[in-house]
Amino acid sequence: MHKIMPIFTFMGASLLRMDDSYSMQVVKQTVETVVPAVLQAAETSSGDSSELVKTLLRVFVDASPHIPSHRQLPVIQHLLETLGVAGHIHEVLALLLERHVLHSGDKEDMQLDVAPISEDFCVSLVISCSPLDQVTGLTRLLEYVQELPEEKPQVARSRKLKRKSSVPIQLFSVETNTAKQLRHFKLVCVSLTSSVLASEQYATKVVEMTGDDERQLESNYLRLLEVTLTLVSHTAASCDANAQETTSKFWRVLLSKEYEVIDKLTHLLSSTALVEVVCQLIQHTNATVRRKSMELFNSHLTSTKGKYTDDQIPPLLNLVNALTGLVAPVDPMADGELPETPLNRQTALYSLKLLAKMFGSDQRQAFMPLATACFQIISDQTESYHVVSSSLLCLAQLCVVLGPHLIPYLPRFVPVMLDCLLDVRRTEETRRDLLQLSAATCLLKVVEHLSKFLSPYMVDILQRTCHQTFSLSSCRSVQLAEKIQAVRSLVAKSVPVRVLYPAISDYYNNLLDEVSIAALFHMLGDSIQAMSREDTAAFTQPLVNFFTVAFGYRVDHKEMAYDQVARVEDCVIAAFLELVVKLSESTFRPVFVKLFDWASHEGSPKDRILTFYRLTNSVAERLKGLVVLFVGHIFGNCGDMVDANNCSKTDSLYFEVPSNSGSDTDGEEPSSEGVLSDASSLKSTLLVYSILDSLHKTFLHAPERFINKETFLVLLQPLIDQIENDFGGAEAYDELISGHLVPCVAQFAVAVIDRSLWKHLNYQVLLKTRHASARIRLGALRVMKQLYVKMGEEFVSLLPETIPFLSELMEDESQEVERECQVVIKTLEETLGESLQPYF
């Protein structure tokens, strides 16, 4: 055998350089004659010819650059055919790629005018073989890459030289080549695999295959995919381990190339074949391979978007059973059964969620075992929070596709799901957020598809979804807060009123914090808005009774700050307005009268009247012109209330408690007159504001000349006397006059039926300009100015009696009053279109 080897050495050094047919024929005949004999002799003497084959292949590979470029491929092909393509193509490829790595860009080769080995040459060599041999060769090549170390080991040179003779021949010598060359070799091996699978010639050959060869090819694909997935797991680990090293870019590029191979394999496999491959790979002993195979399947499902034929569905349903077995909790008492890793179970649950989305509606029975497995997972207190979260998301999808089939299981999983929504066992915030978001998503789907069967859990659902931790202002996760808000909105619109209203009533009785109450009434408002006409008629009285109780929040929580009470009251009023707009005139009138009586009858808590007028203000704003149908009977009380809170007309404001009365029904301390921060003074101020605003909106939207003489006389003096209501300091007085009284009185004048009554109104305002306080005189001027703007040219009849008062004000001791008077005169001149200077 050793004597024959020089023949091949001579061929590599001399004969192979000859570019003629005769020389090539000699080479082929020599290979056909000598190689089998050499191999047979080696097997006879040692029983193993692998080392000799590697030596023989290296001789040809080393000589290949000296072969004319158009002769290289036929020579290597003939050698492979003689040795056996399937068994040795990976060795040839490894040797060729090693030479490509070592000598690419070699200046010496360029000077000798030789044809270097390129990656394209290797692709052509592989393509020349049958698809079965190609896939087999590429698989073995990647298996060899997998056997190579991550980095070149640090070995002492003396030790390496001492053992060199005993080391078997290697396709790629890790010891003699550099670490950079090792990395380059790995990269070109994977890149070659990707290039071959992407080539048109390969695809053409695959299309021509039929029968047993096609089935065998898919089996080979399985092995190649398995090896590639294993490589991916190793490369990903190396990428993470070397993230801060200079080699980090190489590992990222290598990982990208490996994913390219997986992508190419996915496109080559039919859907049925891919499912069969995944079914086998999820039974693999390597957990990473199992996970990567499921990720590959998930990517395939996402790209196909569920476009499967009827004959492709049974294998997918078999995969459902296999994946369900993978995620199901393992009995700790079972012998020999090891639990799957949490990450793999998460991936499997995502696969099952996609499958349920695509086929669950038509194949419900196939997914019932999955529902049972998910119930077991979320009920296990020791289960990984990631797996629990994925199970909740999977259950959400099952609620969509299984619908009423899950009704018998509601007692089993709804309470657990609600507990997950307010989970206190998970101490880490990120874990709690993930679990809560998953539970909220599941609850959203449960409400969407099973809303009519949730009455036993409705109070608990309200308790969870209206909890203060889920408000936009306090929730750590905006996404979670928005999801909970979506759940509340869906509950309001989809849960029947007969189910929702009793739950809201029960839950409200146990509520204390304003955030939860606000969320609850926002939900009630949405529910009322979505009510049918029949439900509105049936539930008006119970809802009015409930709102009447809720309007008592201010009385029941005297210890709370005003702004907190006001926010709750605003939410209650907003929900009540949704009911108001659904009621007819004949239905709402007795409701309004009843609320007025509730607030104003003798012995009722004083705070109720403030709530009532805040409500009336909102009703007037919402109903606009329709409000005049309901408010006529409250004008007298409006006058009484503004007088009772006018410091110029009473010694004790309405909400003040006499110092000798001790504890009153309102439970307040005696107020100090004129101090706006005092609770009673603040209430008086706000009550006056609410009444004036209610009247202003009523007058604004009322039909022209709405106020008759009787109403005019009831309201005139109380309104005009508010000009003297200076008990809250300069800032509060300015707000009263400019923000509330001026627009109210001006619109009051517009709404009067008999214009002759304007003279009385104007005169009462003019009298206030002779008040001893400059601030009061200034306030009266501001009211006059707006009155004259509203009266327009019709003011001419009132000019004679107005001029004397303005003349006095032109000489007022207060410069501010004098300046304001000039402004009023200028306003009059613009309105009348003539100068008034001759009158002064």
Buried (B, 14 or more C-beta within 10 A) or exposed (E): EEEEBEBBEEBBBEBBBBEEEEBBEBBBEBBEEBBEEBBEBBEEEEEEBBEBBBEBBBBBBBBBBBBBBEBBBBBBBBBBBBBEBBBBBBBBBBBBBBBBBBBBEBEEBEEEEBBBBEBEBBBBBBBBBBBBBBBBBBBBBBBBBEEBEBBBEEEEEEEEEEEEEEEEEBBBBBBEBEBEBBBBBBBBBBBBBBBBBBBEEBBEBBEEBEEEBBEBBBBBBBBBBBBBBBBBBBBBEBBEEBEEEEBBEBBBBBBEBBBBBBBBBBEBBEBBBBBBBBBBBBEBEBBBBBBBBBBBBBBBBEEEEEEBEEEBBEBBBBBBEBBBBBBBBEEEEEEEEEEBBBBBBBBBBBBBBBBBBBBBEEBBEBBBBBBBBBBBBBBBEEBBBBBBBBBBBBBBBBBBBBBEBBEEBBEBBBBBBBBBBBBEEBEEEEBBBBBBBBBBBBBBBBBBBBBEBBBEBBBBBBBBBBBBBBBEEEBEBEEBBBBBBBBBBBBBBBBBBEBBBBBBBEBBEEBEBBBBBBBBBBBBBBBBBBBEEEBBBBBBEEBBEBBBBBBBBBBEBBEBEBEEBBBBBBBBBBBBBBBBEBBEEEBBBEBBEEBBEBBBEEEBBBBBBBBBBBBBBBBBBBBBEBBBEBBEEBBEBBBBBBBBBBBBBEEBBBBBBEEEEEEBEBEBEBBEBEEBEBBBBBBBBBBBBBBBBBBBBBBBBBEEEBBBEEBBEBBBBBBBBBBBBBBBBEEBBBBBBBEBBBBBBBBBBBBBBEEEBBEBBBBBBBEBBEBEBBBBBBBBBBBBBBBBBBBEEEBEBBBEEBBEBBEBBEEBEBEEBBEBBEEBBEBBEEBBEEEBEEEE
